[in-house]
Amino acid sequence: MEDEPSDPAIDTATGLRYAGGRPALYQRLLGRFEVTQQDVVTRIDAAVGRGDMVEAYRLAHTLKSAAATVGAMPLSDAARALEAAYAAGRTAVAEAALTELRERFDEAMRVIRARLGTDPAPPG
């Protein structure tokens, strides 16, 4: 696990710290993140679409913490920015933050899926 290739989307050392230095636990945390967060951006979009900003805020807050736990710090930071924009009622800022979050989410999931061996089949 420590010899995983470095990728800015996932800080393995941080994730391992959250896992108490146990690679097997960290691997399980990555798997749990993939399963529980795989549709979080869609859920945020749906909440925003129906005007449920409390739910959008809650989802961003949960993602912030979950991403930090697996070492996906750029994603955690993007979720934090989105959470803050929702809390302040800053719609334009939230739109930009959600765009950033989508990009960081895609990067993090790409790395997580590669590490778990669950890459989706390429289109075609």
MMTF fields as JSON, N, C-alpha, C and O atoms, coordinates in Angstrom:
{
  "mmtfVersion": "1.0.0",
  "mmtfProducer": "UNKNOWN",
  "numBonds": 495,
  "numAtoms": 496,
  "numGroups": 124,
  "numChains": 1,
  "numModels": 1,
  "chainsPerModel": [1],
  "groupsPerChain": [124],
  "chainIdList": ["A"],
  "bondAtomList": [4, 2, 8, 6, 12, 10, 16, 14, 20, 18, 24, 22, 28, 26, 32, 30, 36, 34, 40, 38, 44, 42, 48, 46, 52, 50, 56, 54, 60, 58, 64, 62, 68, 66, 72, 70, 76, 74, 80, 78, 84, 82, 88, 86, 92, 90, 96, 94, 100, 98, 104, 102, 108, 106, 112, 110, 116, 114, 120, 118, 124, 122, 128, 126, 132, 130, 136, 134, 140, 138, 144, 142, 148, 146, 152, 150, 156, 154, 160, 158, 164, 162, 168, 166, 172, 170, 176, 174, 180, 178, 184, 182, 188, 186, 192, 190, 196, 194, 200, 198, 204, 202, 208, 206, 212, 210, 216, 214, 220, 218, 224, 222, 228, 226, 232, 230, 236, 234, 240, 238, 244, 242, 248, 246, 252, 250, 256, 254, 260, 258, 264, 262, 268, 266, 272, 270, 276, 274, 280, 278, 284, 282, 288, 286, 292, 290, 296, 294, 300, 298, 304, 302, 308, 306, 312, 310, 316, 314, 320, 318, 324, 322, 328, 326, 332, 330, 336, 334, 340, 338, 344, 342, 348, 346, 352, 350, 356, 354, 360, 358, 364, 362, 368, 366, 372, 370, 376, 374, 380, 378, 384, 382, 388, 386, 392, 390, 396, 394, 400, 398, 404, 402, 408, 406, 412, 410, 416, 414, 420, 418, 424, 422, 428, 426, 432, 430, 436, 434, 440, 438, 444, 442, 448, 446, 452, 450, 456, 454, 460, 458, 464, 462, 468, 466, 472, 470, 476, 474, 480, 478, 484, 482, 488, 486, 492, 490],
  "bondOrderList": [1, 1, 1, 1, 1, 1, 1, 1, 1, 1, 1, 1, 1, 1, 1, 1, 1, 1, 1, 1, 1, 1, 1, 1, 1, 1, 1, 1, 1, 1, 1, 1, 1, 1, 1, 1, 1, 1, 1, 1, 1, 1, 1, 1, 1, 1, 1, 1, 1, 1, 1, 1, 1, 1, 1, 1, 1, 1, 1, 1, 1, 1, 1, 1, 1, 1, 1, 1, 1, 1, 1, 1, 1, 1, 1, 1, 1, 1, 1, 1, 1, 1, 1, 1, 1, 1, 1, 1, 1, 1, 1, 1, 1, 1, 1, 1, 1, 1, 1, 1, 1, 1, 1, 1, 1, 1, 1, 1, 1, 1, 1, 1, 1, 1, 1, 1, 1, 1, 1, 1, 1, 1, 1],
  "groupList": [{"groupName": "MET", "atomNameList": ["N", "CA", "C", "O"], "elementList": ["N", "C", "C", "O"], "formalChargeList": [0, 0, 0, 0], "bondAtomList": [1, 0, 2, 1, 3, 2], "bondOrderList": [1, 1, 2], "singleLetterCode": "M", "chemCompType": "L-PEPTIDE LINKING"}, {"groupName": "GLU", "atomNameList": ["N", "CA", "C", "O"], "elementList": ["N", "C", "C", "O"], "formalChargeList": [0, 0, 0, 0], "bondAtomList": [1, 0, 2, 1, 3, 2], "bondOrderList": [1, 1, 2], "singleLetterCode": "E", "chemCompType": "L-PEPTIDE LINKING"}, {"groupName": "ASP", "atomNameList": ["N", "CA", "C", "O"], "elementList": ["N", "C", "C", "O"], "formalChargeList": [0, 0, 0, 0], "bondAtomList": [1, 0, 2, 1, 3, 2], "bondOrderList": [1, 1, 2], "singleLetterCode": "D", "chemCompType": "L-PEPTIDE LINKING"}, {"groupName": "PRO", "atomNameList": ["N", "CA", "C", "O"], "elementList": ["N", "C", "C", "O"], "formalChargeList": [0, 0, 0, 0], "bondAtomList": [1, 0, 2, 1, 3, 2], "bondOrderList": [1, 1, 2], "singleLetterCode": "P", "chemCompType": "L-PEPTIDE LINKING"}, {"groupName": "SER", "atomNameList": ["N", "CA", "C", "O"], "elementList": ["N", "C", "C", "O"], "formalChargeList": [0, 0, 0, 0], "bondAtomList": [1, 0, 2, 1, 3, 2], "bondOrderList": [1, 1, 2], "singleLetterCode": "S", "chemCompType": "L-PEPTIDE LINKING"}, {"groupName": "ALA", "atomNameList": ["N", "CA", "C", "O"], "elementList": ["N", "C", "C", "O"], "formalChargeList": [0, 0, 0, 0], "bondAtomList": [1, 0, 2, 1, 3, 2], "bondOrderList": [1, 1, 2], "singleLetterCode": "A", "chemCompType": "L-PEPTIDE LINKING"}, {"groupName": "ILE", "atomNameList": ["N", "CA", "C", "O"], "elementList": ["N", "C", "C", "O"], "formalChargeList": [0, 0, 0, 0], "bondAtomList": [1, 0, 2, 1, 3, 2], "bondOrderList": [1, 1, 2], "singleLetterCode": "I", "chemCompType": "L-PEPTIDE LINKING"}, {"groupName": "THR", "atomNameList": ["N", "CA", "C", "O"], "elementList": ["N", "C", "C", "O"], "formalChargeList": [0, 0, 0, 0], "bondAtomList": [1, 0, 2, 1, 3, 2], "bondOrderList": [1, 1, 2], "singleLetterCode": "T", "chemCompType": "L-PEPTIDE LINKING"}, {"groupName": "GLY", "atomNameList": ["N", "CA", "C", "O"], "elementList": ["N", "C", "C", "O"], "formalChargeList": [0, 0, 0, 0], "bondAtomList": [1, 0, 2, 1, 3, 2], "bondOrderList": [1, 1, 2], "singleLetterCode": "G", "chemCompType": "PEPTIDE LINKING"}, {"groupName": "LEU", "atomNameList": ["N", "CA", "C", "O"], "elementList": ["N", "C", "C", "O"], "formalChargeList": [0, 0, 0, 0], "bondAtomList": [1, 0, 2, 1, 3, 2], "bondOrderList": [1, 1, 2], "singleLetterCode": "L", "chemCompType": "L-PEPTIDE LINKING"}, {"groupName": "ARG", "atomNameList": ["N", "CA", "C", "O"], "elementList": ["N", "C", "C", "O"], "formalChargeList": [0, 0, 0, 0], "bondAtomList": [1, 0, 2, 1, 3, 2], "bondOrderList": [1, 1, 2], "singleLetterCode": "R", "chemCompType": "L-PEPTIDE LINKING"}, {"groupName": "TYR", "atomNameList": ["N", "CA", "C", "O"], "elementList": ["N", "C", "C", "O"], "formalChargeList": [0, 0, 0, 0], "bondAtomList": [1, 0, 2, 1, 3, 2], "bondOrderList": [1, 1, 2], "singleLetterCode": "Y", "chemCompType": "L-PEPTIDE LINKING"}, {"groupName": "GLN", "atomNameList": ["N", "CA", "C", "O"], "elementList": ["N", "C", "C", "O"], "formalChargeList": [0, 0, 0, 0], "bondAtomList": [1, 0, 2, 1, 3, 2], "bondOrderList": [1, 1, 2], "singleLetterCode": "Q", "chemCompType": "L-PEPTIDE LINKING"}, {"groupName": "PHE", "atomNameList": ["N", "CA", "C", "O"], "elementList": ["N", "C", "C", "O"], "formalChargeList": [0, 0, 0, 0], "bondAtomList": [1, 0, 2, 1, 3, 2], "bondOrderList": [1, 1, 2], "singleLetterCode": "F", "chemCompType": "L-PEPTIDE LINKING"}, {"groupName": "VAL", "atomNameList": ["N", "CA", "C", "O"], "elementList": ["N", "C", "C", "O"], "formalChargeList": [0, 0, 0, 0], "bondAtomList": [1, 0, 2, 1, 3, 2], "bondOrderList": [1, 1, 2], "singleLetterCode": "V", "chemCompType": "L-PEPTIDE LINKING"}, {"groupName": "HIS", "atomNameList": ["N", "CA", "C", "O"], "elementList": ["N", "C", "C", "O"], "formalChargeList": [0, 0, 0, 0], "bondAtomList": [1, 0, 2, 1, 3, 2], "bondOrderList": [1, 1, 2], "singleLetterCode": "H", "chemCompType": "L-PEPTIDE LINKING"}, {"groupName": "LYS", "atomNameList": ["N", "CA", "C", "O"], "elementList": ["N", "C", "C", "O"], "formalChargeList": [0, 0, 0, 0], "bondAtomList": [1, 0, 2, 1, 3, 2], "bondOrderList": [1, 1, 2], "singleLetterCode": "K", "chemCompType": "L-PEPTIDE LINKING"}],
  "groupTypeList": [0, 1, 2, 1, 3, 4, 2, 3, 5, 6, 2, 7, 5, 7, 8, 9, 10, 11, 5, 8, 8, 10, 3, 5, 9, 11, 12, 10, 9, 9, 8, 10, 13, 1, 14, 7, 12, 12, 2, 14, 14, 7, 10, 6, 2, 5, 5, 14, 8, 10, 8, 2, 0, 14, 1, 5, 11, 10, 9, 5, 15, 7, 9, 16, 4, 5, 5, 5, 7, 14, 8, 5, 0, 3, 9, 4, 2, 5, 5, 10, 5, 9, 1, 5, 5, 11, 5, 5, 8, 10, 7, 5, 14, 5, 1, 5, 5, 9, 7, 1, 9, 10, 1, 10, 13, 2, 1, 5, 0, 10, 14, 6, 10, 5, 10, 9, 8, 7, 2, 3, 5, 3, 3, 8],
  "groupIdList": [1, 2, 3, 4, 5, 6, 7, 8, 9, 10, 11, 12, 13, 14, 15, 16, 17, 18, 19, 20, 21, 22, 23, 24, 25, 26, 27, 28, 29, 30, 31, 32, 33, 34, 35, 36, 37, 38, 39, 40, 41, 42, 43, 44, 45, 46, 47, 48, 49, 50, 51, 52, 53, 54, 55, 56, 57, 58, 59, 60, 61, 62, 63, 64, 65, 66, 67, 68, 69, 70, 71, 72, 73, 74, 75, 76, 77, 78, 79, 80, 81, 82, 83, 84, 85, 86, 87, 88, 89, 90, 91, 92, 93, 94, 95, 96, 97, 98, 99, 100, 101, 102, 103, 104, 105, 106, 107, 108, 109, 110, 111, 112, 113, 114, 115, 116, 117, 118, 119, 120, 121, 122, 123, 124],
  "secStructList": [7, 6, 6, 1, 7, 7, 5, 6, 6, 5, 7, 2, 2, 2, 2, 2, 2, 2, 6, 6, 6, 7, 2, 2, 2, 2, 2, 2, 2, 2, 2, 2, 2, 2, 2, 2, 2, 6, 6, 2, 2, 2, 2, 2, 2, 2, 2, 2, 2, 6, 6, 7, 2, 2, 2, 2, 2, 2, 2, 2, 2, 2, 2, 2, 2, 2, 2, 2, 2, 6, 6, 7, 2, 2, 2, 2, 2, 2, 2, 2, 2, 2, 2, 2, 2, 2, 2, 2, 6, 7, 2, 2, 2, 2, 2, 2, 2, 2, 2, 2, 2, 2, 2, 2, 2, 2, 2, 2, 2, 2, 2, 2, 2, 2, 2, 2, 6, 7, 7, 7, 7, 7, 7, 7],
  "xCoordList": [0.831, 0.0, 0.873, 0.602, 1.941, 2.816, 3.52, 3.956, 3.63, 4.328, 3.375, 3.753, 2.138, 1.205, 1.801, 2.454, 1.577, 2.072, 1.423, 0.242, 2.214, 1.723, 0.722, 0.923, -0.344, -1.34, -1.882, -2.256, -1.932, -2.39, -3.846, -4.244, -4.642, -6.05, -6.22, -7.192, -5.277, -5.375, -4.03, -3.016, -4.029, -2.835, -2.909, -3.559, -2.23, -2.283, -1.806, -2.371, -0.781, -0.259, -1.335, -1.447, -2.116, -3.201, -4.253, -4.71, -4.634, -5.612, -5.135, -5.906, -3.866, -3.306, -3.298, -3.514, -3.05, -3.111, -4.515, -4.678, -5.529, -6.912, -7.216, -8.058, -6.531, -6.738, -5.799, -5.664, -5.158, -4.265, -3.048, -2.491, -2.628, -1.447, -1.694, -0.745, -2.949, -3.293, -3.75, -4.859, -2.901, -3.237, -4.545, -5.304, -4.82, -6.053, -7.285, -8.275, -7.222, -8.333, -8.481, -9.596, -7.368, -7.426, -8.068, -8.877, -7.715, -8.302, -9.821, -10.581, -10.258, -11.702, -12.368, -13.488, -11.672, -12.22, -12.385, -13.38, -11.405, -11.527, -12.749, -13.51, -12.928, -14.076, -15.396, -16.352, -15.443, -16.666, -16.951, -18.099, -15.904, -16.08, -16.656, -17.595, -16.086, -16.566, -18.053, -18.813, -18.464, -19.86, -20.79, -21.833, -20.424, -21.344, -21.378, -22.367, -20.316, -20.245, -20.34, -20.281, -20.484, -20.413, -21.428, -21.162, -22.583, -23.601, -23.842, -24.882, -22.886, -23.099, -23.285, -24.08, -22.578, -22.735, -24.14, -24.766, -24.631, -25.997, -27.004, -27.989, -26.758, -27.666, -27.628, -28.658, -26.446, -26.35, -27.109, -27.885, -26.887, -27.604, -29.118, -29.847, -29.585, -31.023, -31.551, -32.623, -30.812, -31.235, -31.319, -32.287, -30.312, -30.315, -31.49, -32.178, -31.718, -32.805, -34.177, -35.054, -34.369, -35.669, -35.669, -36.634, -34.562, -34.48, -34.23, -34.462, -33.765, -33.499, -32.04, -31.193, -31.769, -30.397, -29.892, -28.683, -30.785, -30.373, -29.774, -28.728, -30.429, -29.911, -28.614, -27.679, -28.544, -27.316, -26.157, -25.049, -26.413, -25.401, -24.968, -23.773, -25.933, -25.634, -24.774, -23.822, -25.106, -24.331, -22.908, -21.957, -22.754, -21.411, -20.617, -19.425, -21.267, -20.611, -20.133, -18.996, -20.991, -20.636, -19.497, -18.568, -19.563, -18.507, -17.181, -16.134, -17.219, -15.995, -15.262, -14.057, -15.973, -15.359, -14.951, -13.858, -15.814, -15.513, -14.286, -13.437, -14.193, -13.048, -11.757, -10.73, -11.8, -10.6, -10.145, -8.945, -11.082, -10.753, -9.963, -9.11, -10.23, -9.484, -8.298, -7.604, -8.063, -6.922, -7.192, -6.258, -8.458, -8.822, -8.955, -10.052, -7.818, -7.839, -8.329, -9.064, -7.966, -8.54, -10.068, -10.751, -10.599, -12.051, -12.647, -13.683, -12.014, -12.486, -12.504, -13.457, -11.461, -11.402, -12.513, -13.119, -12.785, -13.855, -15.215, -16.074, -15.408, -16.665, -16.809, -17.91, -15.706, -15.727, -16.146, -16.95, -15.607, -15.963, -17.438, -18.114, -17.934, -19.346, -20.233, -21.236, -19.862, -20.595, -20.676, -21.739, -19.56, -19.522, -20.408, -21.092, -20.396, -21.233, -22.713, -23.506, -23.079, -24.474, -24.846, -25.933, -23.966, -24.237, -24.448, -25.258, -23.711, -23.804, -24.899, -25.164, -25.536, -26.575, -26.042, -26.755, -24.81, -24.157, -24.294, -23.429, -25.369, -25.721, -24.659, -24.278, -24.175, -23.173, -21.884, -21.271, -21.481, -20.279, -20.506, -19.607, -21.704, -22.025, -21.972, -21.499, -22.445, -22.394, -20.956, -20.641, -20.081, -18.664, -18.027, -17.219, -18.391, -17.838, -18.296, -17.532, -19.523, -20.025, -19.303, -19.043, -18.981, -18.197, -16.824, -16.356, -16.188, -14.884, -15.009, -14.163, -16.058, -16.265, -16.41, -15.847, -17.148, -17.305, -15.944, -15.684, -15.088, -13.757, -12.93, -12.316, -12.911, -12.135, -12.718, -11.974, -14.039, -14.697, -14.289, -13.925, -14.35, -13.976, -12.527, -12.219, -11.641, -10.225, -10.06, -9.366, -10.695, -10.561, -11.129, -10.506, -12.295, -12.897, -12.059, -11.981, -11.441, -10.564, -9.441, -9.153, -8.809, -7.69, -8.182, -7.568, -9.275, -9.813, -10.169, -9.82, -10.851, -11.243, -10.035, -10.029, -9.02, -7.795, -7.142, -6.678, -7.106, -6.486, -7.299, -6.745, -8.599, -9.459, -9.616, -10.113, -9.184, -9.371, -10.809, -11.257, -11.54, -12.946, -13.181, -14.273, -12.16, -12.326, -13.489, -13.577, -14.384, -15.449, -14.859, -13.808, -15.54, -15.068, -15.049, -15.947, -14.03, -13.993, -15.163, -15.628, -15.642, -16.766, -16.375, -15.213, -17.349, -17.056, -17.693, -17.548],
  "yCoordList": [-1.19, 0.0, 1.249, 2.215, 1.209, 2.374, 2.599, 3.711, 1.527, 1.66, 1.975, 1.857, 2.377, 2.798, 4.0, 4.842, 4.08, 5.251, 6.517, 6.531, 7.566, 8.836, 9.434, 9.394, 9.982, 10.663, 11.817, 11.616, 13.015, 14.158, 14.045, 14.742, 13.185, 13.055, 12.323, 12.557, 11.432, 10.624, 10.632, 10.218, 11.102, 11.074, 9.807, 9.779, 8.763, 7.468, 7.557, 6.901, 8.354, 8.477, 8.999, 8.519, 9.968, 10.493, 9.421, 9.232, 8.725, 7.65, 6.565, 6.059, 6.208, 5.191, 5.674, 4.881, 6.966, 7.501, 7.337, 6.927, 7.661, 7.483, 6.015, 5.703, 5.115, 3.672, 3.096, 1.878, 3.951, 3.481, 2.748, 1.888, 3.091, 2.461, 1.048, 0.321, 0.656, -0.708, -0.71, -0.27, -1.203, -1.203, -1.929, -1.463, -3.053, -3.792, -2.963, -2.957, -2.274, -1.413, -0.255, 0.102, 0.326, 1.427, 0.955, 1.673, -0.234, -0.785, -0.931, -0.64, -1.377, -1.495, -0.117, 0.043, 0.875, 2.237, 2.766, 3.42, 2.48, 2.883, 2.227, 2.877, 0.935, 0.22, 0.774, 0.919, 1.079, 1.645, 3.02, 3.344, 3.824, 5.14, 4.991, 5.694, 4.07, 3.881, 3.537, 4.082, 2.649, 2.206, 3.305, 3.565, 3.94, 4.89, 6.255, 6.979, 6.613, 7.955, 7.964, 9.035, 6.804, 6.747, 7.643, 8.104, 7.895, 8.722, 10.042, 10.675, 10.45, 11.638, 12.906, 13.769, 13.033, 14.241, 14.272, 15.331, 13.128, 13.041, 13.4, 14.09, 12.932, 13.245, 14.73, 15.318, 15.338, 16.789, 17.537, 18.446, 17.159, 17.798, 17.688, 18.655, 16.51, 16.299, 17.182, 17.773, 17.272, 18.117, 19.576, 20.267, 20.042, 21.427, 21.635, 22.653, 20.673, 20.77, 20.904, 21.573, 20.278, 20.386, 21.476, 21.622, 22.244, 23.363, 22.957, 23.748, 21.744, 21.246, 21.52, 20.629, 22.767, 23.163, 22.574, 22.427, 22.24, 21.579, 20.216, 19.849, 19.468, 18.161, 18.315, 17.54, 19.293, 19.521, 19.836, 19.332, 20.661, 20.995, 19.746, 19.519, 18.93, 17.714, 16.754, 16.171, 16.593, 15.702, 16.218, 15.437, 17.529, 18.108, 17.926, 17.62, 18.111, 17.95, 16.507, 16.276, 15.555, 14.143, 13.777, 13.07, 14.255, 13.97, 14.56, 13.934, 15.749, 16.399, 15.477, 15.262, 14.939, 14.069, 12.721, 12.23, 12.127, 10.812, 10.89, 9.999, 11.949, 12.109, 12.278, 11.701, 13.059, 13.247, 11.929, 11.67, 11.098, 9.822, 8.908, 8.151, 8.963, 8.112, 8.848, 8.296, 10.087, 10.843, 11.595, 12.061, 11.72, 12.466, 13.942, 14.501, 14.555, 15.908, 16.958, 17.856, 16.901, 17.887, 17.79, 18.808, 16.569, 16.387, 16.904, 17.569, 16.613, 17.111, 18.639, 19.246, 19.254, 20.719, 21.279, 22.297, 20.615, 21.063, 20.924, 21.794, 19.842, 19.652, 20.702, 21.191, 21.047, 22.089, 23.431, 24.157, 23.759, 25.016, 25.026, 26.046, 23.891, 23.801, 23.932, 24.646, 23.251, 23.321, 24.778, 25.238, 25.487, 26.884, 27.769, 28.66, 27.525, 28.317, 28.084, 29.026, 26.828, 26.536, 27.188, 27.752, 27.118, 27.694, 29.202, 29.767, 29.849, 31.3, 31.718, 32.91, 30.747, 31.071, 31.742, 32.508, 31.467, 32.106, 31.206, 30.371, 31.38, 30.509, 30.476, 29.394, 31.627, 31.658, 30.972, 30.233, 31.218, 30.57, 29.067, 28.281, 28.667, 27.239, 26.558, 25.426, 27.222, 26.636, 26.383, 25.313, 27.357, 27.186, 26.107, 25.312, 26.084, 25.08, 23.679, 22.723, 23.544, 22.239, 21.75, 20.555, 22.66, 22.289, 21.775, 20.757, 22.473, 22.044, 20.692, 19.816, 20.532, 19.273, 18.114, 17.043, 18.308, 17.242, 16.793, 15.596, 17.745, 17.415, 16.653, 15.638, 17.134, 16.457, 15.076, 14.136, 14.953, 13.674, 12.664, 11.531, 13.07, 12.161, 11.705, 10.533, 12.629, 12.271, 11.272, 10.266, 11.551, 10.668, 9.284, 8.276, 9.223, 7.921, 7.138, 5.913, 7.819, 7.134, 6.429, 5.261, 7.133, 6.555, 5.442, 4.377, 5.68, 4.666, 3.4, 2.299, 3.547, 2.365, 1.638, 0.409, 2.374, 1.724, 0.931, -0.19, 1.503, 0.809, -0.39, -1.364, -0.319, -1.436, -2.465, -3.568, -2.089, -2.979, -3.019, -4.023, -1.917, -1.855, -0.813, -0.253, -0.554, 0.406, -0.021, -1.187, 0.907, 0.545, 0.266, 0.796, -0.559, -0.885, 0.378, 1.213, 0.528, 1.711, 1.686, 0.619, 2.891, 2.941, 2.335, 2.38, 1.779, 1.31, 0.062, -0.478],
  "zCoordList": [0.0, 0.0, 0.0, -0.713, 0.827, 0.873, -0.457, -0.755, -1.266, -2.538, -3.687, -4.853, -3.37, -4.405, -5.134, -4.517, -6.447, -7.16, -6.611, -6.264, -6.54, -6.021, -7.001, -8.214, -6.466, -7.283, -6.45, -5.294, -7.011, -6.218, -5.755, -4.822, -6.386, -5.997, -4.673, -3.955, -4.34, -3.12, -2.408, -2.971, -1.178, -0.334, 0.518, 1.563, 0.049, 0.716, 2.161, 3.036, 2.423, 3.787, 4.741, 5.869, 4.299, 5.13, 5.37, 6.497, 4.316, 4.458, 5.404, 6.218, 5.296, 6.194, 7.643, 8.559, 7.856, 9.222, 9.799, 10.949, 8.99, 9.45, 9.731, 10.573, 9.028, 9.208, 10.257, 10.366, 11.023, 12.078, 11.551, 12.232, 10.325, 9.743, 9.236, 8.941, 9.132, 8.707, 7.25, 6.949, 6.339, 4.914, 4.584, 3.734, 5.235, 4.933, 5.305, 4.574, 6.429, 6.826, 5.845, 5.466, 5.438, 4.468, 3.166, 2.577, 2.719, 1.497, 1.669, 0.745, 2.839, 3.1, 3.119, 2.633, 3.681, 3.684, 2.261, 1.947, 1.402, -0.004, -0.643, -1.36, -0.377, -0.93, -0.425, -1.187, 0.854, 1.429, 0.824, 0.52, 0.653, 0.044, -1.358, -1.731, -2.132, -3.509, -3.515, -4.316, -2.638, -2.605, -2.089, -2.689, -0.995, -0.361, -1.039, -0.921, -1.742, -2.32, -3.842, -4.447, -4.479, -5.934, -6.647, -7.757, -6.032, -6.671, -5.938, -6.119, -5.117, -4.288, -5.122, -4.751, -6.224, -7.051, -7.649, -7.709, -8.085, -8.605, -7.518, -7.784, -6.287, -5.177, -4.832, -4.504, -4.905, -4.662, -5.747, -5.451, -7.006, -8.118, -7.936, -8.157, -7.532, -7.342, -6.214, -6.338, -5.128, -4.005, -4.435, -4.115, -5.154, -5.639, -6.59, -6.519, -7.477, -8.451, -7.815, -8.363, -6.669, -5.995, -4.919, -4.168, -4.858, -3.921, -2.483, -1.568, -2.268, -0.915, -0.554, -0.608, -0.187, 0.093, 1.405, 1.587, 2.309, 3.553, 3.219, 3.755, 2.339, 1.93, 1.133, 1.331, 0.245, -0.524, 0.419, 0.239, 1.413, 2.419, 3.175, 3.364, 3.61, 4.369, 3.549, 4.068, 2.283, 1.414, 1.225, 1.257, 1.029, 0.885, 2.175, 2.134, 3.309, 4.609, 4.801, 5.213, 4.506, 4.644, 3.703, 4.094, 2.466, 1.492, 1.948, 1.784, 2.513, 3.008, 3.967, 3.829, 4.924, 5.93, 5.354, 5.635, 4.559, 3.98, 3.076, 3.099, 2.287, 1.386, 2.179, 1.821, 3.243, 4.064, 4.666, 4.755, 5.078, 5.707, 4.777, 5.241, 3.479, 2.538, 1.918, 1.064, 2.341, 1.832, 0.544, -0.108, 0.168, -1.044, -0.67, -0.664, -0.359, 0.181, -0.817, -0.406, -2.108, -3.031, -3.101, -3.206, -3.044, -3.038, -1.734, -1.751, -0.622, 0.668, 0.681, 1.17, 0.146, 0.082, -0.802, -0.467, -1.934, -2.829, -2.145, -2.289, -1.408, -0.676, 0.421, 0.674, 1.07, 2.106, 1.492, 2.077, 0.324, -0.34, -0.729, -0.596, -1.208, -1.577, -0.339, -0.356, 0.713, 1.979, 2.467, 2.883, 2.412, 2.858, 1.982, 2.487, 0.675, -0.231, 0.064, 0.074, 0.302, 0.647, 1.973, 2.098, 2.955, 4.275, 4.186, 4.92, 3.28, 3.127, 2.148, 1.989, 1.491, 0.515, -0.732, -1.379, -1.074, -2.225, -3.453, -3.718, -4.188, -5.299, -6.388, -6.835, -6.824, -7.895, -7.454, -8.224, -6.221, -5.684, -5.595, -5.894, -5.185, -5.074, -6.433, -6.535, -7.474, -8.82, -9.24, -9.761, -9.021, -9.363, -8.492, -8.972, -7.219, -6.304, -6.688, -6.552, -7.164, -7.576, -8.829, -8.971, -9.728, -10.91, -10.489, -10.997, -9.57, -9.049, -8.344, -8.516, -7.56, -6.847, -7.826, -7.598, -8.904, -9.914, -10.441, -10.562, -10.749, -11.282, -10.259, -10.588, -9.023, -7.976, -7.667, -7.388, -7.715, -7.475, -8.546, -8.229, -9.799, -10.891, -10.752, -10.966, -10.394, -10.214, -9.073, -9.219, -7.943, -6.781, -7.077, -6.741, -7.695, -7.989, -8.995, -8.908, -9.935, -10.894, -10.15, -10.413, -9.225, -8.472, -7.553, -7.483, -6.856, -5.939, -6.701, -6.276, -7.809, -8.587, -9.147, -9.218, -9.543, -10.027, -8.9, -9.112, -7.719, -6.577, -6.117, -5.608, -6.293, -5.9, -7.016, -6.792, -8.224, -9.367, -9.847, -10.401, -9.633, -10.036, -11.117, -11.219, -11.921, -13.013, -13.889, -14.272, -14.213, -15.144, -16.522, -16.881, -17.273, -18.624, -19.467, -19.356, -20.311, -21.178, -22.153, -22.552, -22.538, -23.475, -24.813, -25.22, -25.476, -26.817, -27.09, -28.186]
}
